[in-house]
Amino acid sequence: MALSLARFLRRSFSVRRLQLTDCRALAELHRDDFARPWTDGEFESLLGDDTVFGFAAIEEGHPASKPCGFVLARLAAGEAEILTIAVARQVRRRGIGRMLMDAVLRTLHAERAEALFLEVDENNAPALALYRRLGFRQVGHRPDYYRDANARRSHAIVMRRDLR
Ligand SMILES: CC(C)(COP(=O)(O)OP(=O)(O)OC[C@H]1O[C@@H](n2cnc3c(N)ncnc32)[C@H](O)[C@@H]1OP(=O)(O)O)[C@@H](O)C(=O)NCCC(=O)NCCS
């Protein structure tokens, strides 16, 4: 049944650690946003990797509901990277992306990591705005790194945030 408008506007969200049982939902969210979607199996092998961790955003009061956003990160030898992040279109601009990134940053501070890196498409204005707001700065770029569904190429911007 469709949500009433009142309940839709009232919804609030929290984050929890990703679990192996989330893989199908993660693949569905990923497919909506990326030209080369990752499969359930790819998410399973990532979550089975000791260096990889992540968080799901869940509607508060509905702990068994499907994630409406998630982030995956890798931490190795004191340096971390964001592997991917996505929030369902219908709940964007409600602070979920920021909440997911904050959960990663808190984990990395607790682990005493030195820096967090990520790559983002030069044309991805929402993601660039989110990362800049969180204190990431451009440290490089990879020419023609991405190719969209129409074979158009774009650069990746490499960003870094110091954690110490
Ligand atoms: C990028 C993404 C994860 C942001 O998620 P979100 O939940 O909408 O982000 P938030 O609501 O937490 O936004 C936090 C801040 O980021 C910035 N921001 C986010 N979306 C923005 C947009 N469309 N335009 C401008 N600024 C934006 C704003 O500063 C915002 O704070 P504000 O709402 O108080 O102004 C989401 O747009 C998404 O899933 N995009 C598709 C997948 C993707 O591109 N992933 C990144 C790959 S590198």
The ligand as a Gaussian input file, in Angstrom:
#p B3LYP/6-31G(d) Opt

LIG

0 1
 C       25.059000      11.789000      -3.420000
 C       23.904000      11.218000      -2.582000
 C       24.372000       9.945000      -1.879000
 C       23.503000      12.279000      -1.535000
 O       22.536000      11.686000      -0.667000
 P       21.412000      12.563000       0.079000
 O       20.813000      11.721000       1.130000
 O       20.489000      13.165000      -0.901000
 O       22.319000      13.715000       0.723000
 P       21.971000      14.602000       2.011000
 O       20.498000      14.872000       2.081000
 O       22.594000      13.974000       3.208000
 O       22.748000      15.953000       1.667000
 C       23.782000      16.473000       2.503000
 C       24.353000      17.721000       1.835000
 O       24.938000      17.380000       0.570000
 C       24.669000      18.421000      -0.391000
 N       23.753000      17.926000      -1.433000
 C       23.183000      16.705000      -1.498000
 N       22.429000      16.597000      -2.624000
 C       22.527000      17.785000      -3.266000
 C       21.979000      18.298000      -4.474000
 N       21.142000      17.557000      -5.258000
 N       22.318000      19.543000      -4.856000
 C       23.137000      20.315000      -4.090000
 N       23.682000      19.898000      -2.913000
 C       23.389000      18.637000      -2.515000
 C       24.005000      19.546000       0.413000
 O       25.031000      20.357000       0.964000
 C       23.287000      18.765000       1.489000
 O       23.001000      19.490000       2.646000
 P       21.619000      20.359000       2.713000
 O       20.496000      19.469000       2.234000
 O       21.530000      20.741000       4.154000
 O       21.831000      21.524000       1.770000
 C       22.654000      10.937000      -3.473000
 O       22.397000      12.061000      -4.276000
 C       22.781000       9.709000      -4.367000
 O       22.518000       8.576000      -3.947000
 N       23.192000       9.909000      -5.647000
 C       23.293000       8.796000      -6.598000
 C       24.462000       7.899000      -6.292000
 C       25.760000       8.673000      -6.306000
 O       25.967000       9.563000      -7.118000
 N       26.666000       8.301000      -5.392000
 C       27.958000       8.964000      -5.269000
 C       28.958000       8.300000      -6.132000
 S       30.576000       9.038000      -5.890000

